[in-house]
Amino acid sequence: MLEKGTDADVLREMIGFAAERLMELEVQGLTGAGHGERSAERLAQRNGYRNRD
């Protein structure tokens, strides 16, 4: 990973990866399902639309 570029580039990629994982975990927690997982019991959808505060 260090061969790709400067330290700033590596840090940017690491933060981006961590942010994506955190968002994915948050969505899984809200919907009760992983990406592409179907369940008849859950009420929320993973299409990005849901009631927000």
PDBQT receptor file of N, H, CA, C and O in Angstrom, charges set to zero:
ATOM      1  N   MET A   1       0.819  -1.191   0.000  1.00  0.00    +0.000 N 
ATOM      2  CA  MET A   1       0.000   0.000   0.000  1.00  0.00    +0.000 C 
ATOM      3  C   MET A   1       0.867   1.261   0.000  1.00  0.00    +0.000 C 
ATOM      4  O   MET A   1       0.491   2.269  -0.598  1.00  0.00    +0.000 OA
ATOM      5  N   LEU A   2       2.014   1.212   0.659  1.00  0.00    +0.000 N 
ATOM      6  H   LEU A   2       2.320   0.394   1.145  1.00  0.00    +0.000 HD
ATOM      7  CA  LEU A   2       2.889   2.375   0.708  1.00  0.00    +0.000 C 
ATOM      8  C   LEU A   2       3.483   2.711  -0.647  1.00  0.00    +0.000 C 
ATOM      9  O   LEU A   2       3.875   3.855  -0.878  1.00  0.00    +0.000 OA
ATOM     10  N   GLU A   3       3.559   1.741  -1.547  1.00  0.00    +0.000 N 
ATOM     11  H   GLU A   3       3.240   0.812  -1.359  1.00  0.00    +0.000 HD
ATOM     12  CA  GLU A   3       4.134   1.982  -2.863  1.00  0.00    +0.000 C 
ATOM     13  C   GLU A   3       3.203   2.772  -3.768  1.00  0.00    +0.000 C 
ATOM     14  O   GLU A   3       3.639   3.271  -4.805  1.00  0.00    +0.000 OA
ATOM     15  N   LYS A   4       1.932   2.898  -3.402  1.00  0.00    +0.000 N 
ATOM     16  H   LYS A   4       1.578   2.492  -2.559  1.00  0.00    +0.000 HD
ATOM     17  CA  LYS A   4       0.957   3.591  -4.238  1.00  0.00    +0.000 C 
ATOM     18  C   LYS A   4       1.223   5.087  -4.348  1.00  0.00    +0.000 C 
ATOM     19  O   LYS A   4       1.025   5.670  -5.414  1.00  0.00    +0.000 OA
ATOM     20  N   GLY A   5       1.655   5.702  -3.294  1.00  0.00    +0.000 N 
ATOM     21  H   GLY A   5       1.816   5.229  -2.428  1.00  0.00    +0.000 HD
ATOM     22  CA  GLY A   5       1.847   7.145  -3.352  1.00  0.00    +0.000 C 
ATOM     23  C   GLY A   5       2.307   7.693  -2.027  1.00  0.00    +0.000 C 
ATOM     24  O   GLY A   5       2.948   7.006  -1.231  1.00  0.00    +0.000 OA
ATOM     25  N   THR A   6       1.971   8.926  -1.811  1.00  0.00    +0.000 N 
ATOM     26  H   THR A   6       1.450   9.484  -2.457  1.00  0.00    +0.000 HD
ATOM     27  CA  THR A   6       2.410   9.610  -0.602  1.00  0.00    +0.000 C 
ATOM     28  C   THR A   6       1.646   9.122   0.620  1.00  0.00    +0.000 C 
ATOM     29  O   THR A   6       0.649   8.409   0.509  1.00  0.00    +0.000 OA
ATOM     30  N   ASP A   7       2.132   9.519   1.776  1.00  0.00    +0.000 N 
ATOM     31  H   ASP A   7       2.942  10.098   1.867  1.00  0.00    +0.000 HD
ATOM     32  CA  ASP A   7       1.462   9.166   3.028  1.00  0.00    +0.000 C 
ATOM     33  C   ASP A   7       0.041   9.712   3.067  1.00  0.00    +0.000 C 
ATOM     34  O   ASP A   7      -0.851   9.064   3.615  1.00  0.00    +0.000 OA
ATOM     35  N   ALA A   8      -0.183  10.882   2.501  1.00  0.00    +0.000 N 
ATOM     36  H   ALA A   8       0.541  11.408   2.055  1.00  0.00    +0.000 HD
ATOM     37  CA  ALA A   8      -1.518  11.485   2.491  1.00  0.00    +0.000 C 
ATOM     38  C   ALA A   8      -2.487  10.632   1.682  1.00  0.00    +0.000 C 
ATOM     39  O   ALA A   8      -3.647  10.475   2.064  1.00  0.00    +0.000 OA
ATOM     40  N   ASP A   9      -2.013  10.078   0.559  1.00  0.00    +0.000 N 
ATOM     41  H   ASP A   9      -1.071  10.206   0.249  1.00  0.00    +0.000 HD
ATOM     42  CA  ASP A   9      -2.866   9.215  -0.255  1.00  0.00    +0.000 C 
ATOM     43  C   ASP A   9      -3.235   7.948   0.503  1.00  0.00    +0.000 C 
ATOM     44  O   ASP A   9      -4.385   7.511   0.463  1.00  0.00    +0.000 OA
ATOM     45  N   VAL A  10      -2.277   7.365   1.184  1.00  0.00    +0.000 N 
ATOM     46  H   VAL A  10      -1.343   7.720   1.216  1.00  0.00    +0.000 HD
ATOM     47  CA  VAL A  10      -2.522   6.148   1.954  1.00  0.00    +0.000 C 
ATOM     48  C   VAL A  10      -3.511   6.430   3.074  1.00  0.00    +0.000 C 
ATOM     49  O   VAL A  10      -4.437   5.652   3.302  1.00  0.00    +0.000 OA
ATOM     50  N   LEU A  11      -3.317   7.532   3.766  1.00  0.00    +0.000 N 
ATOM     51  H   LEU A  11      -2.565   8.164   3.581  1.00  0.00    +0.000 HD
ATOM     52  CA  LEU A  11      -4.215   7.908   4.851  1.00  0.00    +0.000 C 
ATOM     53  C   LEU A  11      -5.625   8.150   4.324  1.00  0.00    +0.000 C 
ATOM     54  O   LEU A  11      -6.602   7.734   4.948  1.00  0.00    +0.000 OA
ATOM     55  N   ARG A  12      -5.735   8.819   3.182  1.00  0.00    +0.000 N 
ATOM     56  H   ARG A  12      -4.942   9.156   2.675  1.00  0.00    +0.000 HD
ATOM     57  CA  ARG A  12      -7.034   9.094   2.569  1.00  0.00    +0.000 C 
ATOM     58  C   ARG A  12      -7.751   7.793   2.234  1.00  0.00    +0.000 C 
ATOM     59  O   ARG A  12      -8.951   7.674   2.480  1.00  0.00    +0.000 OA
ATOM     60  N   GLU A  13      -7.046   6.823   1.682  1.00  0.00    +0.000 N 
ATOM     61  H   GLU A  13      -6.071   6.920   1.482  1.00  0.00    +0.000 HD
ATOM     62  CA  GLU A  13      -7.648   5.528   1.344  1.00  0.00    +0.000 C 
ATOM     63  C   GLU A  13      -8.089   4.783   2.597  1.00  0.00    +0.000 C 
ATOM     64  O   GLU A  13      -9.163   4.183   2.621  1.00  0.00    +0.000 OA
ATOM     65  N   MET A  14      -7.266   4.822   3.628  1.00  0.00    +0.000 N 
ATOM     66  H   MET A  14      -6.393   5.310   3.608  1.00  0.00    +0.000 HD
ATOM     67  CA  MET A  14      -7.605   4.131   4.869  1.00  0.00    +0.000 C 
ATOM     68  C   MET A  14      -8.852   4.743   5.510  1.00  0.00    +0.000 C 
ATOM     69  O   MET A  14      -9.730   4.016   5.974  1.00  0.00    +0.000 OA
ATOM     70  N   ILE A  15      -8.932   6.065   5.536  1.00  0.00    +0.000 N 
ATOM     71  H   ILE A  15      -8.219   6.656   5.158  1.00  0.00    +0.000 HD
ATOM     72  CA  ILE A  15     -10.097   6.734   6.115  1.00  0.00    +0.000 C 
ATOM     73  C   ILE A  15     -11.334   6.449   5.276  1.00  0.00    +0.000 C 
ATOM     74  O   ILE A  15     -12.412   6.221   5.823  1.00  0.00    +0.000 OA
ATOM     75  N   GLY A  16     -11.193   6.459   3.963  1.00  0.00    +0.000 N 
ATOM     76  H   GLY A  16     -10.316   6.645   3.518  1.00  0.00    +0.000 HD
ATOM     77  CA  GLY A  16     -12.321   6.150   3.082  1.00  0.00    +0.000 C 
ATOM     78  C   GLY A  16     -12.839   4.743   3.303  1.00  0.00    +0.000 C 
ATOM     79  O   GLY A  16     -14.049   4.527   3.365  1.00  0.00    +0.000 OA
ATOM     80  N   PHE A  17     -11.934   3.788   3.422  1.00  0.00    +0.000 N 
ATOM     81  H   PHE A  17     -10.951   3.964   3.372  1.00  0.00    +0.000 HD
ATOM     82  CA  PHE A  17     -12.320   2.399   3.669  1.00  0.00    +0.000 C 
ATOM     83  C   PHE A  17     -13.045   2.275   5.004  1.00  0.00    +0.000 C 
ATOM     84  O   PHE A  17     -14.087   1.626   5.090  1.00  0.00    +0.000 OA
ATOM     85  N   ALA A  18     -12.490   2.899   6.050  1.00  0.00    +0.000 N 
ATOM     86  H   ALA A  18     -11.643   3.426   5.980  1.00  0.00    +0.000 HD
ATOM     87  CA  ALA A  18     -13.105   2.837   7.374  1.00  0.00    +0.000 C 
ATOM     88  C   ALA A  18     -14.489   3.490   7.364  1.00  0.00    +0.000 C 
ATOM     89  O   ALA A  18     -15.420   2.971   7.981  1.00  0.00    +0.000 OA
ATOM     90  N   ALA A  19     -14.633   4.612   6.678  1.00  0.00    +0.000 N 
ATOM     91  H   ALA A  19     -13.877   5.034   6.177  1.00  0.00    +0.000 HD
ATOM     92  CA  ALA A  19     -15.925   5.302   6.616  1.00  0.00    +0.000 C 
ATOM     93  C   ALA A  19     -16.962   4.438   5.902  1.00  0.00    +0.000 C 
ATOM     94  O   ALA A  19     -18.105   4.350   6.351  1.00  0.00    +0.000 OA
ATOM     95  N   GLU A  20     -16.578   3.800   4.797  1.00  0.00    +0.000 N 
ATOM     96  H   GLU A  20     -15.650   3.871   4.432  1.00  0.00    +0.000 HD
ATOM     97  CA  GLU A  20     -17.496   2.922   4.079  1.00  0.00    +0.000 C 
ATOM     98  C   GLU A  20     -17.947   1.755   4.943  1.00  0.00    +0.000 C 
ATOM     99  O   GLU A  20     -19.127   1.405   4.947  1.00  0.00    +0.000 OA
ATOM    100  N   ARG A  21     -17.018   1.151   5.674  1.00  0.00    +0.000 N 
ATOM    101  H   ARG A  21     -16.059   1.435   5.671  1.00  0.00    +0.000 HD
ATOM    102  CA  ARG A  21     -17.368   0.026   6.551  1.00  0.00    +0.000 C 
ATOM    103  C   ARG A  21     -18.309   0.473   7.660  1.00  0.00    +0.000 C 
ATOM    104  O   ARG A  21     -19.274  -0.227   7.967  1.00  0.00    +0.000 OA
ATOM    105  N   LEU A  22     -18.044   1.632   8.267  1.00  0.00    +0.000 N 
ATOM    106  H   LEU A  22     -17.260   2.201   8.017  1.00  0.00    +0.000 HD
ATOM    107  CA  LEU A  22     -18.912   2.140   9.323  1.00  0.00    +0.000 C 
ATOM    108  C   LEU A  22     -20.318   2.424   8.800  1.00  0.00    +0.000 C 
ATOM    109  O   LEU A  22     -21.305   2.115   9.469  1.00  0.00    +0.000 OA
ATOM    110  N   MET A  23     -20.412   3.005   7.618  1.00  0.00    +0.000 N 
ATOM    111  H   MET A  23     -19.611   3.256   7.075  1.00  0.00    +0.000 HD
ATOM    112  CA  MET A  23     -21.726   3.280   7.033  1.00  0.00    +0.000 C 
ATOM    113  C   MET A  23     -22.462   1.980   6.723  1.00  0.00    +0.000 C 
ATOM    114  O   MET A  23     -23.668   1.881   6.950  1.00  0.00    +0.000 OA
ATOM    115  N   GLU A  24     -21.751   0.995   6.210  1.00  0.00    +0.000 N 
ATOM    116  H   GLU A  24     -20.772   1.076   6.025  1.00  0.00    +0.000 HD
ATOM    117  CA  GLU A  24     -22.352  -0.303   5.908  1.00  0.00    +0.000 C 
ATOM    118  C   GLU A  24     -22.871  -0.956   7.191  1.00  0.00    +0.000 C 
ATOM    119  O   GLU A  24     -23.975  -1.499   7.200  1.00  0.00    +0.000 OA
ATOM    120  N   LEU A  25     -22.102  -0.910   8.257  1.00  0.00    +0.000 N 
ATOM    121  H   LEU A  25     -21.205  -0.468   8.250  1.00  0.00    +0.000 HD
ATOM    122  CA  LEU A  25     -22.537  -1.482   9.528  1.00  0.00    +0.000 C 
ATOM    123  C   LEU A  25     -23.755  -0.748  10.084  1.00  0.00    +0.000 C 
ATOM    124  O   LEU A  25     -24.646  -1.369  10.664  1.00  0.00    +0.000 OA
ATOM    125  N   GLU A  26     -23.793   0.570   9.909  1.00  0.00    +0.000 N 
ATOM    126  H   GLU A  26     -23.069   1.074   9.438  1.00  0.00    +0.000 HD
ATOM    127  CA  GLU A  26     -24.941   1.347  10.373  1.00  0.00    +0.000 C 
ATOM    128  C   GLU A  26     -26.203   0.956   9.608  1.00  0.00    +0.000 C 
ATOM    129  O   GLU A  26     -27.267   0.785  10.203  1.00  0.00    +0.000 OA
ATOM    130  N   VAL A  27     -26.084   0.817   8.300  1.00  0.00    +0.000 N 
ATOM    131  H   VAL A  27     -25.219   0.956   7.816  1.00  0.00    +0.000 HD
ATOM    132  CA  VAL A  27     -27.232   0.423   7.481  1.00  0.00    +0.000 C 
ATOM    133  C   VAL A  27     -27.690  -0.983   7.854  1.00  0.00    +0.000 C 
ATOM    134  O   VAL A  27     -28.891  -1.235   7.946  1.00  0.00    +0.000 OA
ATOM    135  N   GLN A  28     -26.755  -1.894   8.068  1.00  0.00    +0.000 N 
ATOM    136  H   GLN A  28     -25.779  -1.689   7.993  1.00  0.00    +0.000 HD
ATOM    137  CA  GLN A  28     -27.130  -3.245   8.485  1.00  0.00    +0.000 C 
ATOM    138  C   GLN A  28     -27.876  -3.220   9.806  1.00  0.00    +0.000 C 
ATOM    139  O   GLN A  28     -28.835  -3.968   9.992  1.00  0.00    +0.000 OA
ATOM    140  N   GLY A  29     -27.448  -2.377  10.717  1.00  0.00    +0.000 N 
ATOM    141  H   GLY A  29     -26.668  -1.769  10.566  1.00  0.00    +0.000 HD
ATOM    142  CA  GLY A  29     -28.119  -2.265  12.007  1.00  0.00    +0.000 C 
ATOM    143  C   GLY A  29     -29.520  -1.690  11.884  1.00  0.00    +0.000 C 
ATOM    144  O   GLY A  29     -30.435  -2.119  12.587  1.00  0.00    +0.000 OA
ATOM    145  N   LEU A  30     -29.693  -0.715  10.987  1.00  0.00    +0.000 N 
ATOM    146  H   LEU A  30     -28.950  -0.367  10.415  1.00  0.00    +0.000 HD
ATOM    147  CA  LEU A  30     -31.000  -0.084  10.806  1.00  0.00    +0.000 C 
ATOM    148  C   LEU A  30     -31.989  -0.995  10.082  1.00  0.00    +0.000 C 
ATOM    149  O   LEU A  30     -33.171  -1.029  10.422  1.00  0.00    +0.000 OA
ATOM    150  N   THR A  31     -31.505  -1.725   9.091  1.00  0.00    +0.000 N 
ATOM    151  H   THR A  31     -30.545  -1.697   8.815  1.00  0.00    +0.000 HD
ATOM    152  CA  THR A  31     -32.402  -2.549   8.282  1.00  0.00    +0.000 C 
ATOM    153  C   THR A  31     -32.507  -3.976   8.789  1.00  0.00    +0.000 C 
ATOM    154  O   THR A  31     -33.492  -4.660   8.510  1.00  0.00    +0.000 OA
ATOM    155  N   GLY A  32     -31.523  -4.428   9.519  1.00  0.00    +0.000 N 
ATOM    156  H   GLY A  32     -30.723  -3.873   9.746  1.00  0.00    +0.000 HD
ATOM    157  CA  GLY A  32     -31.531  -5.808   9.999  1.00  0.00    +0.000 C 
ATOM    158  C   GLY A  32     -31.154  -6.812   8.937  1.00  0.00    +0.000 C 
ATOM    159  O   GLY A  32     -31.435  -8.002   9.079  1.00  0.00    +0.000 OA
ATOM    160  N   ALA A  33     -30.513  -6.345   7.862  1.00  0.00    +0.000 N 
ATOM    161  H   ALA A  33     -30.284  -5.379   7.747  1.00  0.00    +0.000 HD
ATOM    162  CA  ALA A  33     -30.109  -7.243   6.785  1.00  0.00    +0.000 C 
ATOM    163  C   ALA A  33     -28.850  -6.732   6.118  1.00  0.00    +0.000 C 
ATOM    164  O   ALA A  33     -28.620  -5.526   6.031  1.00  0.00    +0.000 OA
ATOM    165  N   GLY A  34     -28.046  -7.659   5.654  1.00  0.00    +0.000 N 
ATOM    166  H   GLY A  34     -28.233  -8.638   5.725  1.00  0.00    +0.000 HD
ATOM    167  CA  GLY A  34     -26.841  -7.304   4.922  1.00  0.00    +0.000 C 
ATOM    168  C   GLY A  34     -27.161  -6.940   3.483  1.00  0.00    +0.000 C 
ATOM    169  O   GLY A  34     -28.311  -7.039   3.057  1.00  0.00    +0.000 OA
ATOM    170  N   HIS A  35     -26.162  -6.524   2.740  1.00  0.00    +0.000 N 
ATOM    171  H   HIS A  35     -25.227  -6.444   3.087  1.00  0.00    +0.000 HD
ATOM    172  CA  HIS A  35     -26.325  -6.141   1.342  1.00  0.00    +0.000 C 
ATOM    173  C   HIS A  35     -26.806  -7.333   0.522  1.00  0.00    +0.000 C 
ATOM    174  O   HIS A  35     -26.172  -8.388   0.523  1.00  0.00    +0.000 OA
ATOM    175  N   GLY A  36     -27.929  -7.165  -0.177  1.00  0.00    +0.000 N 
ATOM    176  H   GLY A  36     -28.444  -6.308  -0.177  1.00  0.00    +0.000 HD
ATOM    177  CA  GLY A  36     -28.481  -8.218  -1.016  1.00  0.00    +0.000 C 
ATOM    178  C   GLY A  36     -29.274  -9.268  -0.253  1.00  0.00    +0.000 C 
ATOM    179  O   GLY A  36     -29.810 -10.194  -0.863  1.00  0.00    +0.000 OA
ATOM    180  N   GLU A  37     -29.359  -9.146   1.051  1.00  0.00    +0.000 N 
ATOM    181  H   GLU A  37     -28.924  -8.394   1.547  1.00  0.00    +0.000 HD
ATOM    182  CA  GLU A  37     -30.076 -10.122   1.879  1.00  0.00    +0.000 C 
ATOM    183  C   GLU A  37     -31.556  -9.776   1.921  1.00  0.00    +0.000 C 
ATOM    184  O   GLU A  37     -31.919  -8.616   2.120  1.00  0.00    +0.000 OA
ATOM    185  N   ARG A  38     -32.407 -10.768   1.737  1.00  0.00    +0.000 N 
ATOM    186  H   ARG A  38     -32.113 -11.710   1.575  1.00  0.00    +0.000 HD
ATOM    187  CA  ARG A  38     -33.852 -10.545   1.765  1.00  0.00    +0.000 C 
ATOM    188  C   ARG A  38     -34.460 -11.197   2.998  1.00  0.00    +0.000 C 
ATOM    189  O   ARG A  38     -34.029 -12.260   3.444  1.00  0.00    +0.000 OA
ATOM    190  N   SER A  39     -35.467 -10.533   3.531  1.00  0.00    +0.000 N 
ATOM    191  H   SER A  39     -35.818  -9.669   3.169  1.00  0.00    +0.000 HD
ATOM    192  CA  SER A  39     -36.147 -11.049   4.706  1.00  0.00    +0.000 C 
ATOM    193  C   SER A  39     -37.579 -10.512   4.718  1.00  0.00    +0.000 C 
ATOM    194  O   SER A  39     -37.799  -9.315   4.534  1.00  0.00    +0.000 OA
ATOM    195  N   ALA A  40     -38.543 -11.397   4.935  1.00  0.00    +0.000 N 
ATOM    196  H   ALA A  40     -38.364 -12.370   5.084  1.00  0.00    +0.000 HD
ATOM    197  CA  ALA A  40     -39.951 -10.983   4.946  1.00  0.00    +0.000 C 
ATOM    198  C   ALA A  40     -40.306 -10.230   6.223  1.00  0.00    +0.000 C 
ATOM    199  O   ALA A  40     -41.272  -9.466   6.230  1.00  0.00    +0.000 OA
ATOM    200  N   GLU A  41     -39.557 -10.424   7.299  1.00  0.00    +0.000 N 
ATOM    201  H   GLU A  41     -38.773 -11.045   7.293  1.00  0.00    +0.000 HD
ATOM    202  CA  GLU A  41     -39.884  -9.820   8.587  1.00  0.00    +0.000 C 
ATOM    203  C   GLU A  41     -39.517  -8.352   8.704  1.00  0.00    +0.000 C 
ATOM    204  O   GLU A  41     -40.151  -7.622   9.466  1.00  0.00    +0.000 OA
ATOM    205  N   ARG A  42     -38.527  -7.909   7.983  1.00  0.00    +0.000 N 
ATOM    206  H   ARG A  42     -38.012  -8.502   7.364  1.00  0.00    +0.000 HD
ATOM    207  CA  ARG A  42     -38.065  -6.537   8.208  1.00  0.00    +0.000 C 
ATOM    208  C   ARG A  42     -38.935  -5.530   7.473  1.00  0.00    +0.000 C 
ATOM    209  O   ARG A  42     -39.545  -5.839   6.450  1.00  0.00    +0.000 OA
ATOM    210  N   LEU A  43     -38.976  -4.332   8.012  1.00  0.00    +0.000 N 
ATOM    211  H   LEU A  43     -38.480  -4.081   8.843  1.00  0.00    +0.000 HD
ATOM    212  CA  LEU A  43     -39.819  -3.273   7.466  1.00  0.00    +0.000 C 
ATOM    213  C   LEU A  43     -39.041  -2.290   6.603  1.00  0.00    +0.000 C 
ATOM    214  O   LEU A  43     -39.599  -1.725   5.662  1.00  0.00    +0.000 OA
ATOM    215  N   ALA A  44     -37.777  -2.076   6.903  1.00  0.00    +0.000 N 
ATOM    216  H   ALA A  44     -37.325  -2.535   7.668  1.00  0.00    +0.000 HD
ATOM    217  CA  ALA A  44     -36.953  -1.096   6.175  1.00  0.00    +0.000 C 
ATOM    218  C   ALA A  44     -36.364  -1.723   4.917  1.00  0.00    +0.000 C 
ATOM    219  O   ALA A  44     -36.207  -2.940   4.828  1.00  0.00    +0.000 OA
ATOM    220  N   GLN A  45     -36.047  -0.881   3.961  1.00  0.00    +0.000 N 
ATOM    221  H   GLN A  45     -36.175   0.108   4.034  1.00  0.00    +0.000 HD
ATOM    222  CA  GLN A  45     -35.426  -1.316   2.707  1.00  0.00    +0.000 C 
ATOM    223  C   GLN A  45     -34.033  -0.725   2.605  1.00  0.00    +0.000 C 
ATOM    224  O   GLN A  45     -33.746   0.301   3.222  1.00  0.00    +0.000 OA
ATOM    225  N   ARG A  46     -33.166  -1.362   1.831  1.00  0.00    +0.000 N 
ATOM    226  H   ARG A  46     -33.399  -2.195   1.329  1.00  0.00    +0.000 HD
ATOM    227  CA  ARG A  46     -31.806  -0.862   1.642  1.00  0.00    +0.000 C 
ATOM    228  C   ARG A  46     -31.689  -0.028   0.373  1.00  0.00    +0.000 C 
ATOM    229  O   ARG A  46     -30.612   0.031  -0.221  1.00  0.00    +0.000 OA
ATOM    230  N   ASN A  47     -32.740   0.600  -0.044  1.00  0.00    +0.000 N 
ATOM    231  H   ASN A  47     -33.615   0.552   0.438  1.00  0.00    +0.000 HD
ATOM    232  CA  ASN A  47     -32.684   1.409  -1.256  1.00  0.00    +0.000 C 
ATOM    233  C   ASN A  47     -32.368   2.870  -0.957  1.00  0.00    +0.000 C 
ATOM    234  O   ASN A  47     -32.402   3.712  -1.854  1.00  0.00    +0.000 OA
ATOM    235  N   GLY A  48     -32.061   3.171   0.305  1.00  0.00    +0.000 N 
ATOM    236  H   GLY A  48     -32.034   2.487   1.033  1.00  0.00    +0.000 HD
ATOM    237  CA  GLY A  48     -31.696   4.530   0.674  1.00  0.00    +0.000 C 
ATOM    238  C   GLY A  48     -32.850   5.366   1.179  1.00  0.00    +0.000 C 
ATOM    239  O   GLY A  48     -32.632   6.462   1.696  1.00  0.00    +0.000 OA
ATOM    240  N   TYR A  49     -34.088   4.874   1.044  1.00  0.00    +0.000 N 
ATOM    241  H   TYR A  49     -34.265   3.984   0.625  1.00  0.00    +0.000 HD
ATOM    242  CA  TYR A  49     -35.231   5.645   1.518  1.00  0.00    +0.000 C 
ATOM    243  C   TYR A  49     -35.760   5.082   2.815  1.00  0.00    +0.000 C 
ATOM    244  O   TYR A  49     -36.097   3.900   2.894  1.00  0.00    +0.000 OA
ATOM    245  N   ARG A  50     -35.834   5.905   3.812  1.00  0.00    +0.000 N 
ATOM    246  H   ARG A  50     -35.560   6.864   3.747  1.00  0.00    +0.000 HD
ATOM    247  CA  ARG A  50     -36.476   5.559   5.082  1.00  0.00    +0.000 C 
ATOM    248  C   ARG A  50     -36.715   6.865   5.831  1.00  0.00    +0.000 C 
ATOM    249  O   ARG A  50     -36.072   7.880   5.567  1.00  0.00    +0.000 OA
ATOM    250  N   ASN A  51     -37.646   6.814   6.763  1.00  0.00    +0.000 N 
ATOM    251  H   ASN A  51     -38.169   5.989   6.978  1.00  0.00    +0.000 HD
ATOM    252  CA  ASN A  51     -37.934   8.007   7.556  1.00  0.00    +0.000 C 
ATOM    253  C   ASN A  51     -36.714   8.383   8.377  1.00  0.00    +0.000 C 
ATOM    254  O   ASN A  51     -36.088   7.537   9.015  1.00  0.00    +0.000 OA
ATOM    255  N   ARG A  52     -36.394   9.651   8.349  1.00  0.00    +0.000 N 
ATOM    256  H   ARG A  52     -36.902  10.338   7.830  1.00  0.00    +0.000 HD
ATOM    257  CA  ARG A  52     -35.236  10.159   9.082  1.00  0.00    +0.000 C 
ATOM    258  C   ARG A  52     -35.694  11.232  10.049  1.00  0.00    +0.000 C 
ATOM    259  O   ARG A  52     -36.677  11.927   9.793  1.00  0.00    +0.000 OA
ATOM    260  N   ASP A  53     -34.996  11.366  11.143  1.00  0.00    +0.000 N 
ATOM    261  H   ASP A  53     -34.197  10.801  11.351  1.00  0.00    +0.000 HD
ATOM    262  CA  ASP A  53     -35.311  12.402  12.129  1.00  0.00    +0.000 C 
ATOM    263  C   ASP A  53     -34.917  13.772  11.630  1.00  0.00    +0.000 C 
ATOM    264  O   ASP A  53     -35.110  14.764  12.333  1.00  0.00    +0.000 OA
TER     265      ASP A  53
